[in-house]
Amino acid sequence: MILTLYRMLAPLLAALLPLAARFSPKMAASLAWRKERPFTEKDRLALAPRTPRFWVHAASAGELEQARPIMKELRRRHPDGAILLTLSSVSARKAADGVAEADCVIPLPLDTARAMGQLLDAVSPTAVLMVKWDLWPNLLREAARREIPTFLMGGVLSASSGRARWPGRLLTRRVHELLTGVGAASEEDARFFRMLNVSDGRLAISGDTRFDRVAARKDESRDTPLPSAADARPRCLIAGSTWRAEEEMLLAAFASLRTEFADMSLLLVPHEPTPAHLAHLAESATALDLPLWRLSERAEIAAGGICVVDRIGILPELYGLGDLALVGGGFGAGIHSVLEPAAYGLPVLMGPGIDRADEARRLCRAGGGIIFNNRDELLSVWRSFLDDPDRLRVAGEHSTAFIANGCGAVKRNLALLDRLGR
């Protein structure tokens, strides 16, 4: 009943989106992208002669990072095959420009039965693979009508998710019943998928492909604008994807600690390095009498000082320059990815907002992650690592082991495809 109601209302909702877009620049950009880049006859002719054909879907830039190792392995296994990549969020558009693994990249059509049916008929995919959580009812229903296998890979589902609670689960239970198979990121995720009627025969604990992705990216040894020689720089905390809450604590703690540890430094990478944000950081540092400079002005990590990274896209590689990491978001909407610093063998400090980040909770249980709740706790744990190199080393080893144990998710996810997708 609920799925039928959704199917009936979807065209009306799609028709109303241009009106809603007048009040939402993000929605307006998304609709413009869909209009600018539809699936064309040229796309169809390019994909049609090649088999097998896989439709891979990711919601945004983060999920795209999970999808990339899957696509890379599909390409290795099926060099004559084809991959269509769709994305939900316009924020992933720029990130998708460098995705060589896909033959065609387009925005996901609006989830009406007609639009999804037309794309399925045009591509006639061997299977549809969705990453992490972004499931669309009409896409799944139309694929089921055509007997096209559908899979969720690296799927996550927690008790706090609206998909697992009433009334959301009224729809999501039926949606998950349409899936051919679900690869859960962890045992905890698998437990909640079972609550949505995903039977054990359709369920596997496949892991999170981001582990494979961060491990591979680390081994790619990309260049950074900063010197990488460990013996040529002071001990450094890399603070990545930070927001104002963490930054205020970091600056205050750094002001206290640099009088005790002359060889310490801070590399600060704001999540949004806007001119206004960077100006606020400079004012805050001046008030505390802290030397602070922007990377674009001075590409150096120096003892007793703070380098602020005023560009985006290089954070994962910067973690390779540090001895200790802090990941932002834990005092706001939620923690950002802890996997990149862990891949470099760094202990990871984080705020308490990790309820929706299973990998952050598991890193803490493994001994590589440490939660702080306020400035005093940050000061205490940062000082303890500066005082005790052995503690720093052991915590870093826990981070390294955590990433190593999580690798292999790509093979496990594709084993589920091999088992159920025929």
KALINQUI-V163232 format. One record per run of one state. SS is the DSSP state (2 for helix, 1 for strand, 0 for the rest). FROM is the first residue (numbers start at 1). TO is the last residue. If there is no record, write none. Layout:
[[SS/FROM/TO] [SS/FROM/TO]]
This chain:
[[0/1/1] [2/2/21] [0/22/24] [2/25/36] [0/37/40] [2/41/48] [0/49/52] [1/53/58] [0/59/60] [2/61/77] [0/78/81] [1/82/87] [0/88/89] [2/90/96] [0/97/103] [1/104/107] [0/108/112] [2/113/123] [0/124/126] [1/127/131] [0/132/136] [2/137/145] [0/146/148] [1/149/155] [0/156/167] [2/168/177] [0/178/180] [1/181/184] [0/185/186] [2/187/195] [0/196/199] [2/200/202] [1/203/205] [0/206/209] [2/210/219] [0/220/229] [2/230/232] [0/233/234] [1/235/242] [0/243/243] [2/244/257] [0/258/263] [1/264/270] [0/271/274] [2/275/287] [0/288/291] [1/292/294] [0/295/305] [1/306/308] [0/309/314] [2/315/321] [0/322/323] [1/324/327] [0/328/338] [2/339/343] [0/344/346] [1/347/350] [0/351/357] [2/358/366] [0/367/368] [1/369/371] [0/372/374] [2/375/387] [0/388/388] [2/389/406] [0/407/408] [2/409/420] [0/421/422]]
